[in-house]
Amino acid sequence: MNLEVPSGASIVDGEITVDAELLASKLGLSSETLKQEMRRGLVYSTVERGEEEDAGNTRLTFRYRATVWRVVIEPDGKLVDDPVPRSPVSAT
Protein backbone atom coordinates (compact mmCIF):
# COMPACT_ATOMS: atom_id res chain seq x y z
CA MET A 1 0.00 0.00 0.00
CA ASN A 2 1.35 3.41 -0.98
CA LEU A 3 -0.15 6.45 0.66
CA GLU A 4 0.98 10.00 0.06
CA VAL A 5 -0.08 12.22 2.93
CA PRO A 6 -0.19 15.92 2.03
CA SER A 7 0.87 16.91 5.53
CA GLY A 8 4.48 15.78 5.10
CA ALA A 9 4.49 12.02 5.50
CA SER A 10 4.21 9.00 3.25
CA ILE A 11 3.65 5.29 3.75
CA VAL A 12 5.19 2.98 1.15
CA ASP A 13 4.94 -0.78 1.64
CA GLY A 14 4.42 -0.23 5.36
CA GLU A 15 7.44 2.04 5.71
CA ILE A 16 6.58 5.46 7.16
CA THR A 17 8.60 8.48 6.09
CA VAL A 18 8.15 11.91 7.66
CA ASP A 19 9.34 14.96 5.74
CA ALA A 20 12.54 16.41 7.26
CA GLU A 21 11.18 19.98 7.08
CA LEU A 22 8.07 19.00 9.04
CA LEU A 23 10.01 17.04 11.65
CA ALA A 24 12.61 19.77 12.03
CA SER A 25 9.95 22.41 12.61
CA LYS A 26 8.18 20.24 15.20
CA LEU A 27 11.47 19.76 17.09
CA GLY A 28 12.45 23.43 16.81
CA LEU A 29 15.41 22.77 14.49
CA SER A 30 16.48 23.71 10.99
CA SER A 31 16.43 20.80 8.56
CA GLU A 32 20.23 20.90 8.35
CA THR A 33 20.59 20.77 12.15
CA LEU A 34 18.04 17.94 12.26
CA LYS A 35 20.15 15.90 9.84
CA GLN A 36 23.33 16.60 11.80
CA GLU A 37 21.72 15.64 15.11
CA MET A 38 20.25 12.49 13.57
CA ARG A 39 23.73 11.47 12.40
CA ARG A 40 24.98 12.06 15.96
CA GLY A 41 22.19 9.85 17.31
CA LEU A 42 20.53 12.68 19.26
CA VAL A 43 17.21 12.48 17.38
CA TYR A 44 15.43 9.20 17.70
CA SER A 45 11.95 7.79 17.33
CA THR A 46 9.62 5.02 18.38
CA VAL A 47 6.72 3.47 16.48
CA GLU A 48 3.66 1.98 18.14
CA ARG A 49 1.04 0.06 16.15
CA GLY A 50 -2.48 0.37 17.52
CA GLU A 51 -4.33 -2.67 18.82
CA GLU A 52 -7.99 -3.35 19.60
CA GLU A 53 -9.87 -0.02 19.48
CA ASP A 54 -6.74 1.69 18.11
CA ALA A 55 -6.16 -0.90 15.37
CA GLY A 56 -5.10 0.77 12.14
CA ASN A 57 -3.53 3.74 13.90
CA THR A 58 0.22 4.19 14.23
CA ARG A 59 1.75 6.51 16.81
CA LEU A 60 5.18 7.99 16.10
CA THR A 61 7.19 9.64 18.85
CA PHE A 62 10.23 11.74 17.97
CA ARG A 63 12.66 12.96 20.62
CA TYR A 64 15.46 15.48 20.55
CA ARG A 65 16.96 16.29 23.94
CA ALA A 66 13.99 17.52 26.04
CA THR A 67 11.73 18.12 23.01
CA VAL A 68 9.14 15.51 22.06
CA TRP A 69 6.74 15.45 19.11
CA ARG A 70 4.14 12.71 19.08
CA VAL A 71 1.77 12.16 16.17
CA VAL A 72 -0.82 9.54 15.24
CA ILE A 73 -1.23 8.38 11.65
CA GLU A 74 -4.84 7.33 11.20
CA PRO A 75 -5.86 4.56 8.76
CA ASP A 76 -6.71 7.15 6.08
CA GLY A 77 -3.20 8.62 6.39
CA LYS A 78 -4.21 11.74 8.29
CA LEU A 79 -1.61 13.02 10.76
CA VAL A 80 -3.02 14.06 14.13
CA ASP A 81 -0.82 15.66 16.79
CA ASP A 82 -0.92 13.65 20.00
CA PRO A 83 0.39 15.93 22.75
CA VAL A 84 2.58 14.31 25.36
CA PRO A 85 1.04 14.67 28.81
CA ARG A 86 3.14 16.78 31.11
CA SER A 87 4.22 15.29 34.40
CA PRO A 88 3.09 17.24 37.42
CA VAL A 89 5.88 19.25 39.00
CA SER A 90 6.36 18.38 42.63
CA ALA A 91 7.29 21.03 45.13
CA THR A 92 10.54 20.44 46.95
N, CA, C and O atoms as CSV, one atom per row, in Angstrom:
chain,resi,resn,atom,element,x,y,z
A,1,MET,N,N,0.832,-1.178,0.000
A,1,MET,CA,C,0.000,0.000,0.000
A,1,MET,C,C,0.875,1.237,0.000
A,1,MET,O,O,1.768,1.364,0.837
A,2,ASN,N,N,0.635,2.139,-0.913
A,2,ASN,CA,C,1.349,3.406,-0.976
A,2,ASN,C,C,0.369,4.525,-0.667
A,2,ASN,O,O,-0.699,4.606,-1.272
A,3,LEU,N,N,0.726,5.375,0.262
A,3,LEU,CA,C,-0.155,6.451,0.664
A,3,LEU,C,C,0.659,7.718,0.789
A,3,LEU,O,O,1.565,7.806,1.617
A,4,GLU,N,N,0.334,8.705,-0.039
A,4,GLU,CA,C,0.975,10.002,0.062
A,4,GLU,C,C,0.109,10.877,0.938
A,4,GLU,O,O,-1.065,11.086,0.633
A,5,VAL,N,N,0.657,11.386,2.008
A,5,VAL,CA,C,-0.078,12.223,2.933
A,5,VAL,C,C,0.363,13.664,2.709
A,5,VAL,O,O,1.547,13.971,2.850
A,6,PRO,N,N,-0.568,14.557,2.360
A,6,PRO,CA,C,-0.186,15.921,2.035
A,6,PRO,C,C,0.445,16.696,3.184
A,6,PRO,O,O,1.020,17.762,2.966
A,7,SER,N,N,0.347,16.188,4.376
A,7,SER,CA,C,0.871,16.907,5.525
A,7,SER,C,C,2.351,16.646,5.803
A,7,SER,O,O,2.858,17.083,6.836
A,8,GLY,N,N,3.048,15.959,4.926
A,8,GLY,CA,C,4.480,15.784,5.098
A,8,GLY,C,C,4.935,14.388,5.456
A,8,GLY,O,O,6.052,14.208,5.941
A,9,ALA,N,N,4.092,13.394,5.226
A,9,ALA,CA,C,4.488,12.016,5.503
A,9,ALA,C,C,4.016,11.127,4.366
A,9,ALA,O,O,3.103,11.482,3.620
A,10,SER,N,N,4.644,9.974,4.243
A,10,SER,CA,C,4.209,8.997,3.250
A,10,SER,C,C,4.375,7.603,3.849
A,10,SER,O,O,5.207,7.373,4.727
A,11,ILE,N,N,3.562,6.691,3.349
A,11,ILE,CA,C,3.650,5.293,3.745
A,11,ILE,C,C,3.793,4.478,2.467
A,11,ILE,O,O,2.895,4.470,1.624
A,12,VAL,N,N,4.917,3.799,2.328
A,12,VAL,CA,C,5.186,2.984,1.146
A,12,VAL,C,C,5.543,1.588,1.625
A,12,VAL,O,O,6.532,1.398,2.333
A,13,ASP,N,N,4.731,0.611,1.234
A,13,ASP,CA,C,4.945,-0.783,1.641
A,13,ASP,C,C,5.147,-0.908,3.149
A,13,ASP,O,O,6.006,-1.661,3.609
A,14,GLY,N,N,4.350,-0.167,3.908
A,14,GLY,CA,C,4.420,-0.232,5.362
A,14,GLY,C,C,5.501,0.610,5.997
A,14,GLY,O,O,5.551,0.732,7.221
A,15,GLU,N,N,6.373,1.197,5.187
A,15,GLU,CA,C,7.444,2.045,5.709
A,15,GLU,C,C,6.942,3.482,5.779
A,15,GLU,O,O,6.476,4.030,4.780
A,16,ILE,N,N,7.037,4.085,6.944
A,16,ILE,CA,C,6.578,5.456,7.156
A,16,ILE,C,C,7.766,6.397,7.035
A,16,ILE,O,O,8.817,6.178,7.637
A,17,THR,N,N,7.580,7.452,6.243
A,17,THR,CA,C,8.599,8.484,6.089
A,17,THR,C,C,7.967,9.824,6.425
A,17,THR,O,O,6.909,10.170,5.899
A,18,VAL,N,N,8.616,10.575,7.298
A,18,VAL,CA,C,8.151,11.912,7.658
A,18,VAL,C,C,9.114,12.910,7.038
A,18,VAL,O,O,10.332,12.764,7.141
A,19,ASP,N,N,8.553,13.925,6.393
A,19,ASP,CA,C,9.345,14.960,5.744
A,19,ASP,C,C,10.279,15.638,6.748
A,19,ASP,O,O,9.860,15.994,7.850
A,20,ALA,N,N,11.539,15.815,6.364
A,20,ALA,CA,C,12.539,16.413,7.259
A,20,ALA,C,C,12.159,17.832,7.663
A,20,ALA,O,O,12.389,18.226,8.807
A,21,GLU,N,N,11.588,18.598,6.757
A,21,GLU,CA,C,11.184,19.977,7.083
A,21,GLU,C,C,10.111,19.974,8.174
A,21,GLU,O,O,10.174,20.769,9.111
A,22,LEU,N,N,9.138,19.089,8.050
A,22,LEU,CA,C,8.067,18.998,9.043
A,22,LEU,C,C,8.636,18.579,10.390
A,22,LEU,O,O,8.352,19.211,11.408
A,23,LEU,N,N,9.434,17.525,10.404
A,23,LEU,CA,C,10.005,17.035,11.649
A,23,LEU,C,C,10.895,18.091,12.300
A,23,LEU,O,O,10.824,18.313,13.508
A,24,ALA,N,N,11.721,18.730,11.501
A,24,ALA,CA,C,12.611,19.769,12.031
A,24,ALA,C,C,11.805,20.878,12.691
A,24,ALA,O,O,12.143,21.325,13.788
A,25,SER,N,N,10.746,21.324,12.033
A,25,SER,CA,C,9.947,22.410,12.609
A,25,SER,C,C,9.282,21.968,13.911
A,25,SER,O,O,9.184,22.762,14.847
A,26,LYS,N,N,8.829,20.735,13.988
A,26,LYS,CA,C,8.183,20.239,15.204
A,26,LYS,C,C,9.171,20.109,16.362
A,26,LYS,O,O,8.781,20.210,17.525
A,27,LEU,N,N,10.444,19.884,16.048
A,27,LEU,CA,C,11.470,19.759,17.086
A,27,LEU,C,C,12.220,21.062,17.329
A,27,LEU,O,O,13.139,21.112,18.148
A,28,GLY,N,N,11.823,22.131,16.607
A,28,GLY,CA,C,12.454,23.434,16.805
A,28,GLY,C,C,13.847,23.531,16.217
A,28,GLY,O,O,14.694,24.256,16.740
A,29,LEU,N,N,14.094,22.808,15.131
A,29,LEU,CA,C,15.411,22.774,14.491
A,29,LEU,C,C,15.308,23.198,13.032
A,29,LEU,O,O,14.220,23.193,12.456
A,30,SER,N,N,16.420,23.560,12.444
A,30,SER,CA,C,16.484,23.709,10.989
A,30,SER,C,C,16.626,22.305,10.413
A,30,SER,O,O,17.020,21.380,11.123
A,31,SER,N,N,16.311,22.141,9.145
A,31,SER,CA,C,16.432,20.802,8.565
A,31,SER,C,C,17.888,20.346,8.533
A,31,SER,O,O,18.166,19.155,8.672
A,32,GLU,N,N,18.807,21.271,8.353
A,32,GLU,CA,C,20.228,20.899,8.350
A,32,GLU,C,C,20.675,20.441,9.740
A,32,GLU,O,O,21.385,19.444,9.870
A,33,THR,N,N,20.257,21.173,10.778
A,33,THR,CA,C,20.591,20.769,12.150
A,33,THR,C,C,19.949,19.430,12.482
A,33,THR,O,O,20.566,18.589,13.136
A,34,LEU,N,N,18.707,19.227,12.034
A,34,LEU,CA,C,18.041,17.936,12.256
A,34,LEU,C,C,18.893,16.806,11.693
A,34,LEU,O,O,19.138,15.812,12.376
A,35,LYS,N,N,19.340,16.950,10.467
A,35,LYS,CA,C,20.146,15.898,9.835
A,35,LYS,C,C,21.448,15.654,10.603
A,35,LYS,O,O,21.859,14.510,10.796
A,36,GLN,N,N,22.089,16.744,11.038
A,36,GLN,CA,C,23.328,16.604,11.805
A,36,GLN,C,C,23.081,15.866,13.122
A,36,GLN,O,O,23.838,14.970,13.495
A,37,GLU,N,N,22.018,16.254,13.815
A,37,GLU,CA,C,21.719,15.641,15.111
A,37,GLU,C,C,21.264,14.193,14.945
A,37,GLU,O,O,21.506,13.366,15.824
A,38,MET,N,N,20.613,13.883,13.838
A,38,MET,CA,C,20.250,12.488,13.568
A,38,MET,C,C,21.511,11.653,13.372
A,38,MET,O,O,21.615,10.544,13.896
A,39,ARG,N,N,22.469,12.188,12.613
A,39,ARG,CA,C,23.731,11.470,12.398
A,39,ARG,C,C,24.464,11.238,13.723
A,39,ARG,O,O,25.135,10.221,13.897
A,40,ARG,N,N,24.330,12.185,14.652
A,40,ARG,CA,C,24.985,12.063,15.963
A,40,ARG,C,C,24.199,11.154,16.899
A,40,ARG,O,O,24.672,10.838,17.991
A,41,GLY,N,N,22.999,10.727,16.486
A,41,GLY,CA,C,22.186,9.851,17.312
A,41,GLY,C,C,21.393,10.573,18.387
A,41,GLY,O,O,20.920,9.945,19.334
A,42,LEU,N,N,21.240,11.898,18.250
A,42,LEU,CA,C,20.529,12.677,19.256
A,42,LEU,C,C,19.047,12.856,18.939
A,42,LEU,O,O,18.290,13.333,19.785
A,43,VAL,N,N,18.625,12.483,17.742
A,43,VAL,CA,C,17.212,12.480,17.380
A,43,VAL,C,C,16.841,11.026,17.164
A,43,VAL,O,O,17.469,10.325,16.371
A,44,TYR,N,N,15.838,10.587,17.860
A,44,TYR,CA,C,15.428,9.195,17.697
A,44,TYR,C,C,13.917,9.098,17.776
A,44,TYR,O,O,13.238,10.046,18.170
A,45,SER,N,N,13.405,7.949,17.398
A,45,SER,CA,C,11.952,7.791,17.325
A,45,SER,C,C,11.530,6.400,17.777
A,45,SER,O,O,12.326,5.462,17.827
A,46,THR,N,N,10.240,6.307,18.106
A,46,THR,CA,C,9.623,5.023,18.381
A,46,THR,C,C,8.334,4.941,17.573
A,46,THR,O,O,7.714,5.958,17.262
A,47,VAL,N,N,7.944,3.729,17.241
A,47,VAL,CA,C,6.723,3.474,16.479
A,47,VAL,C,C,5.870,2.506,17.280
A,47,VAL,O,O,6.351,1.473,17.745
A,48,GLU,N,N,4.595,2.854,17.436
A,48,GLU,CA,C,3.657,1.979,18.140
A,48,GLU,C,C,2.478,1.714,17.216
A,48,GLU,O,O,1.846,2.653,16.732
A,49,ARG,N,N,2.181,0.463,16.972
A,49,ARG,CA,C,1.038,0.065,16.152
A,49,ARG,C,C,-0.161,-0.147,17.064
A,49,ARG,O,O,-0.072,-0.852,18.069
A,50,GLY,N,N,-1.287,0.470,16.705
A,50,GLY,CA,C,-2.484,0.370,17.521
A,50,GLY,C,C,-3.061,-1.035,17.536
A,50,GLY,O,O,-2.970,-1.773,16.555
A,51,GLU,N,N,-3.655,-1.389,18.660
A,51,GLU,CA,C,-4.333,-2.673,18.824
A,51,GLU,C,C,-5.746,-2.417,19.323
A,51,GLU,O,O,-6.050,-1.341,19.839
A,52,GLU,N,N,-6.592,-3.401,19.168
A,52,GLU,CA,C,-7.988,-3.354,19.603
A,52,GLU,C,C,-8.666,-2.092,19.079
A,52,GLU,O,O,-8.762,-1.917,17.865
A,53,GLU,N,N,-9.146,-1.197,19.970
A,53,GLU,CA,C,-9.871,-0.022,19.475
A,53,GLU,C,C,-8.979,0.955,18.720
A,53,GLU,O,O,-9.493,1.830,18.023
A,54,ASP,N,N,-7.675,0.833,18.836
A,54,ASP,CA,C,-6.738,1.691,18.111
A,54,ASP,C,C,-6.158,1.006,16.876
A,54,ASP,O,O,-5.247,1.540,16.243
A,55,ALA,N,N,-6.674,-0.167,16.532
A,55,ALA,CA,C,-6.162,-0.902,15.367
A,55,ALA,C,C,-6.238,-0.017,14.131
A,55,ALA,O,O,-7.239,0.659,13.893
A,56,GLY,N,N,-5.173,-0.033,13.356
A,56,GLY,CA,C,-5.100,0.774,12.141
A,56,GLY,C,C,-4.373,2.087,12.352
A,56,GLY,O,O,-3.908,2.700,11.392
A,57,ASN,N,N,-4.272,2.521,13.589
A,57,ASN,CA,C,-3.529,3.739,13.902
A,57,ASN,C,C,-2.076,3.397,14.200
A,57,ASN,O,O,-1.769,2.312,14.694
A,58,THR,N,N,-1.196,4.328,13.898
A,58,THR,CA,C,0.217,4.190,14.227
A,58,THR,C,C,0.655,5.459,14.925
A,58,THR,O,O,0.449,6.557,14.407
A,59,ARG,N,N,1.261,5.323,16.101
A,59,ARG,CA,C,1.755,6.507,16.813
A,59,ARG,C,C,3.267,6.573,16.653
A,59,ARG,O,O,3.973,5.596,16.905
A,60,LEU,N,N,3.752,7.728,16.234
A,60,LEU,CA,C,5.178,7.992,16.103
A,60,LEU,C,C,5.574,8.988,17.181
A,60,LEU,O,O,4.888,9.988,17.391
A,61,THR,N,N,6.665,8.719,17.855
A,61,THR,CA,C,7.189,9.640,18.854
A,61,THR,C,C,8.623,9.967,18.471
A,61,THR,O,O,9.458,9.075,18.319
A,62,PHE,N,N,8.897,11.262,18.318
A,62,PHE,CA,C,10.234,11.739,17.970
A,62,PHE,C,C,10.775,12.521,19.151
A,62,PHE,O,O,10.064,13.325,19.753
A,63,ARG,N,N,12.035,12.283,19.479
A,63,ARG,CA,C,12.664,12.961,20.617
A,63,ARG,C,C,13.989,13.585,20.195
A,63,ARG,O,O,14.788,12.999,19.465
A,64,TYR,N,N,14.178,14.805,20.693
A,64,TYR,CA,C,15.464,15.483,20.548
A,64,TYR,C,C,15.708,16.212,21.861
A,64,TYR,O,O,15.021,17.183,22.179
A,65,ARG,N,N,16.667,15.750,22.603
A,65,ARG,CA,C,16.957,16.286,23.937
A,65,ARG,C,C,15.667,16.299,24.751
A,65,ARG,O,O,15.077,15.239,24.956
A,66,ALA,N,N,15.206,17.462,25.223
A,66,ALA,CA,C,13.986,17.521,26.037
A,66,ALA,C,C,12.736,17.774,25.198
A,66,ALA,O,O,11.645,17.913,25.752
A,67,THR,N,N,12.874,17.836,23.881
A,67,THR,CA,C,11.732,18.119,23.014
A,67,THR,C,C,11.162,16.814,22.473
A,67,THR,O,O,11.894,15.938,22.011
A,68,VAL,N,N,9.830,16.707,22.541
A,68,VAL,CA,C,9.139,15.511,22.063
A,68,VAL,C,C,8.004,15.939,21.147
A,68,VAL,O,O,7.235,16.840,21.479
A,69,TRP,N,N,7.902,15.285,19.984
A,69,TRP,CA,C,6.743,15.454,19.113
A,69,TRP,C,C,6.135,14.077,18.911
A,69,TRP,O,O,6.806,13.138,18.482
A,70,ARG,N,N,4.855,13.976,19.229
A,70,ARG,CA,C,4.143,12.712,19.083
A,70,ARG,C,C,2.969,12.947,18.135
A,70,ARG,O,O,2.238,13.930,18.259
A,71,VAL,N,N,2.805,12.027,17.188
A,71,VAL,CA,C,1.765,12.164,16.171
A,71,VAL,C,C,1.166,10.789,15.899
A,71,VAL,O,O,1.858,9.773,15.957
A,72,VAL,N,N,-0.133,10.773,15.602
A,72,VAL,CA,C,-0.817,9.536,15.238
A,72,VAL,C,C,-1.133,9.598,13.756
A,72,VAL,O,O,-1.640,10.603,13.260
A,73,ILE,N,N,-0.831,8.517,13.054
A,73,ILE,CA,C,-1.230,8.384,11.652
A,73,ILE,C,C,-2.464,7.494,11.650
A,73,ILE,O,O,-2.402,6.317,12.004
A,74,GLU,N,N,-3.582,8.076,11.244
A,74,GLU,CA,C,-4.845,7.334,11.204
A,74,GLU,C,C,-4.885,6.452,9.963
A,74,GLU,O,O,-4.082,6.649,9.051
A,75,PRO,N,N,-5.806,5.478,9.902
A,75,PRO,CA,C,-5.855,4.555,8.762
A,75,PRO,C,C,-5.981,5.236,7.403
A,75,PRO,O,O,-5.530,4.686,6.398
A,76,ASP,N,N,-6.590,6.431,7.353
A,76,ASP,CA,C,-6.712,7.149,6.081
A,76,ASP,C,C,-5.473,7.968,5.747
A,76,ASP,O,O,-5.431,8.642,4.718
A,77,GLY,N,N,-4.446,7.909,6.629
A,77,GLY,CA,C,-3.203,8.620,6.386
A,77,GLY,C,C,-3.124,9.991,7.022
A,77,GLY,O,O,-2.091,10.655,6.933
A,78,LYS,N,N,-4.193,10.425,7.658
A,78,LYS,CA,C,-4.210,11.740,8.294
A,78,LYS,C,C,-3.265,11.756,9.489
A,78,LYS,O,O,-3.241,10.815,10.282
A,79,LEU,N,N,-2.484,12.834,9.612
A,79,LEU,CA,C,-1.606,13.019,10.763
A,79,LEU,C,C,-2.347,13.839,11.810
A,79,LEU,O,O,-2.906,14.890,11.497
A,80,VAL,N,N,-2.352,13.367,13.035
A,80,VAL,CA,C,-3.018,14.064,14.128
A,80,VAL,C,C,-2.019,14.203,15.273
A,80,VAL,O,O,-1.531,13.204,15.804
A,81,ASP,N,N,-1.714,15.453,15.654
A,81,ASP,CA,C,-0.822,15.662,16.793
A,81,ASP,C,C,-1.402,14.975,18.017
A,81,ASP,O,O,-2.612,15.004,18.244
A,82,ASP,N,N,-0.535,14.363,18.796
A,82,ASP,CA,C,-0.921,13.647,20.002
A,82,ASP,C,C,-0.043,14.188,21.126
A,82,ASP,O,O,1.005,13.617,21.428
A,83,PRO,N,N,-0.473,15.296,21.750
A,83,PRO,CA,C,0.388,15.933,22.753
A,83,PRO,C,C,0.806,14.973,23.856
A,83,PRO,O,O,0.032,14.122,24.293
A,84,VAL,N,N,2.037,15.130,24.289
A,84,VAL,CA,C,2.583,14.312,25.364
A,84,VAL,C,C,2.113,14.919,26.679
A,84,VAL,O,O,2.336,16.104,26.927
A,85,PRO,N,N,1.467,14.123,27.522
A,85,PRO,CA,C,1.036,14.671,28.812
A,85,PRO,C,C,2.239,15.134,29.638
A,85,PRO,O,O,3.274,14.471,29.695
A,86,ARG,N,N,2.068,16.263,30.258
A,86,ARG,CA,C,3.144,16.781,31.111
A,86,ARG,C,C,3.044,16.156,32.484
A,86,ARG,O,O,1.951,15.973,33.019
A,87,SER,N,N,4.186,15.830,33.047
A,87,SER,CA,C,4.216,15.285,34.399
A,87,SER,C,C,4.002,16.429,35.379
A,87,SER,O,O,4.520,17.527,35.175
A,88,PRO,N,N,3.257,16.185,36.424
A,88,PRO,CA,C,3.089,17.243,37.424
A,88,PRO,C,C,4.427,17.561,38.078
A,88,PRO,O,O,5.237,16.670,38.333
A,89,VAL,N,N,4.641,18.819,38.340
A,89,VAL,CA,C,5.880,19.252,38.995
A,89,VAL,C,C,5.645,19.192,40.491
A,89,VAL,O,O,4.699,19.784,41.010
A,90,SER,N,N,6.504,18.480,41.165
A,90,SER,CA,C,6.361,18.379,42.626
A,90,SER,C,C,7.161,19.477,43.302
A,90,SER,O,O,8.259,19.826,42.869
A,91,ALA,N,N,6.605,20.000,44.345
A,91,ALA,CA,C,7.293,21.034,45.128
A,91,ALA,C,C,8.344,20.358,46.002
A,91,ALA,O,O,8.118,19.285,46.562
A,92,THR,N,N,9.482,21.005,46.103
A,92,THR,CA,C,10.543,20.440,46.948
A,92,THR,C,C,10.880,21.363,48.076
A,92,THR,O,O,11.751,21.053,48.889
